[in-house]
Amino acid sequence: MSITVLDLALHRGAEEGDNGSITMGEVEKTGLPFFGGCQCCGASIACYNAYPSKSGYLKCGSCIDDNSGFETVEEANKEMFK
């Protein structure tokens, strides 16, 4: 399964608040979007259900596949933040 934007944001240093939540500001300080749209179907997606793809765009869970998504946060971080 591909990693989500939230997975990558946590890897890049987003921190949970005292109540365990992660704010929009925490996600965006890592250089990643909190909200977006799927490249393929246009669905509205947020960091927890948005998948960064190798095309450079976000995809939803229905449109991401094993060939277009990243399997690890390390791989995504390396490719996206050269």
C-alpha positions in Angstrom: 0.0 0.0 0.0 1.2 3.5 -0.8 2.1 6.0 1.9 -0.1 9.0 2.6 0.8 12.7 2.8 0.3 12.4 6.5 2.8 9.6 6.8 5.3 11.6 5.0 4.6 14.8 7.0 5.2 12.8 10.2 8.5 11.5 8.8 9.5 15.1 7.9 8.9 16.3 11.4 5.2 17.2 11.9 4.4 16.8 15.6 1.2 15.8 17.3 -0.4 18.2 19.8 -1.1 17.4 23.4 -4.4 15.8 22.4 -2.8 13.6 19.7 -4.0 15.7 16.7 -1.9 17.1 13.9 -2.8 20.6 12.8 -2.8 21.9 9.2 0.1 24.2 10.2 2.2 21.2 11.3 1.6 19.4 8.0 2.3 22.5 5.9 5.5 23.4 7.8 7.0 20.2 6.3 6.4 21.5 2.7 3.4 19.3 2.1 -0.2 20.2 1.4 -3.0 19.6 3.9 -5.8 19.7 1.3 -5.7 18.9 -2.4 -7.4 17.2 -5.3 -6.9 13.9 -7.0 -5.0 14.1 -10.3 -7.2 11.5 -11.9 -10.8 11.9 -10.7 -10.6 15.4 -9.0 -11.9 14.1 -5.6 -11.2 16.5 -2.7 -8.6 14.9 -0.4 -6.8 15.8 2.8 -3.4 14.7 4.1 -4.8 11.4 5.7 -6.3 10.1 2.4 -4.0 11.8 -0.1 -1.3 9.8 -1.7 1.8 11.5 -3.2 2.5 10.0 -6.6 5.5 9.6 -8.8 3.9 12.0 -11.3 4.3 14.8 -8.8 0.6 15.1 -8.1 -1.7 13.8 -5.4 -4.1 10.9 -5.9 -7.0 9.5 -3.9 -7.1 5.9 -2.6 -9.1 4.7 -5.5 -6.7 6.1 -8.1 -3.3 5.4 -6.6 -1.8 2.1 -7.6 1.3 0.1 -6.8 3.2 1.6 -9.8 2.3 5.3 -9.2 2.7 5.6 -5.4 5.6 5.4 -2.9 5.9 2.4 -0.7 8.0 4.0 2.0 8.4 7.5 3.4 12.1 7.4 2.8 11.6 6.8 -1.0 9.0 9.5 -1.2 11.1 12.0 0.7 14.1 11.3 -1.5 12.2 11.7 -4.7 10.0 14.7 -3.7 12.6 16.8 -1.9 15.8 16.5 -4.0 
